[in-house]
Amino acid sequence: QVELAESGGGLVQPGGSLRLACAAFGSDFSLYVIRWYRQVPGKERELVAGITPGGSTTYADSVKGRFAISRDYLNSIVYLQMGSLTPEDTAVYYCNAQNIRTMALYWGQGTQVTVSS
């Protein structure tokens, strides 16, 4: 089992940048695919980006070229670097971990990102 803790959310102006962090505790970090999702009230949770244990990445079309996901194996942290932010990026961002052996899913508590002038 793994526990996840997101950090780095906050208020940022349109066009600004923010870096989110997802720290993993309690399990072998190399066994997990890590994904970032986001959700706004009244809408379904949306996949933003993902990174495999080997470092392969995927992105939603809406964030390609603006967001970058990366993985710090030493400290068991996955980062989501967000740039050129717009109000449409406002959401609660959640970190998700999926064990590649058991397929079990784990979620963090989420961190609020607000893009507003």
N, C-alpha and C positions, 0 to 999 in steps of 0.2 A: 504494500500500500504506500501511496505517496501523498504528501500534503503540499498544497500549493499556496503561495502568498504573492499576490500582485501588489505592485507599488508604482508610483510615478505619475498617476493621474493628476488632473488639476484643470485650471482655467487657462486657456491660451487664446490669443487673438488670431483671427483668420490670417492664414499665411505663415503662421508660426510652426514651431516644432515641439515635440514632446517625446520622451523615451520612457516606455513602460518596461517593467521588469517582472518576471515570473520566477520566483525562487522555489525550488523543489527540495523537499525534506523527506527523509525516511526510507528512501529506496534507491536502487541503482538507476541513476539518471540516464544512463546509456540505453535503458530498456524502453524508453518512452518517446513516442511522437508527441510533440508539443504544438498546440494550436492556440491561436488567439481568436476569440469570437467577440462580437459586440451586439448589444441589444438596446433598443429604444423602447419606451413604453408603447404598448399596443402592437408591437411588431415582433416577428420571430427572431430568435438569435441567429446572427449572420456570421459565417466563417470569414475571417479577415486574412489570416496567414497561418502557415504551418511549417514545421521543420522536423525532419526525420532524425533518428540517431546518427545517420551518416552525413547529415548536413544538407540534404535536398530540401528545397523550399517551394512553397506554393503560395499564391496570392489571389485574393479576389480581384476581379477586373477593376473595381472601383478604387483600389489602392495601389495598383501596379505603378511603379515609377515614383511613388511618394513614400511608401512604407518599406522598411527592411527588417526582416526577422533574422536573428543571429543567436548563437548558442555558446555559452561559456561552460565547457565541460568541467573545468577545474572547480568552479564554484556552484555548479548545478543551477545555472540561471539562463533563462531565455529572455532576450530583449526584443522589443518591438519599437524600432525607431520610426517615428511618424513625422512627416514633413508636409509642407504646403497644405496645412490643415484648413478645412472649410467647416462651416456650421453643420454640414451634413455628416461630419465625422463625430459629432456629439453623440455619446452613448456611454453605457457602462461596458467596460472591456473586461472580458473574462479569459482566464488562462485555463486550458484543458490539457490533460495528459492522458495518453492512451498507451497501456502496456502492450508491447508488440507480441508478447507470448500469450497473455491471457485475454487480451482485448478489453480489459477492464478500463473504465473511464473515470477520471477524477476531475473535479472542478475547484477552482479557487473562488473566493468571495466576490471578486470583481473590484474594479477601480473606475471611478467616474472621470470621464474626459468631457470637458465642455469647451467648445470653440465659439467664442463670442467677442464682439468688440464692446 
